[in-house]
């Protein structure tokens, strides 16, 4: 995996389920937008990842 400002893995039940990648603004703004995506992801009712 490669980590960068605005790049955050999505984890569900201890497993990586995907990632969010945001780019186009300053690193602090990209991180803020990515964190909003993480919050939305965590609020979803997803099926158990096998």
Secondary structure, 3 states (H helix, E strand, C coil): CCCCCCEEEEEECCEEEEEEECCCCCHHHHHHHHHHHHHHHHHCCCCCCC
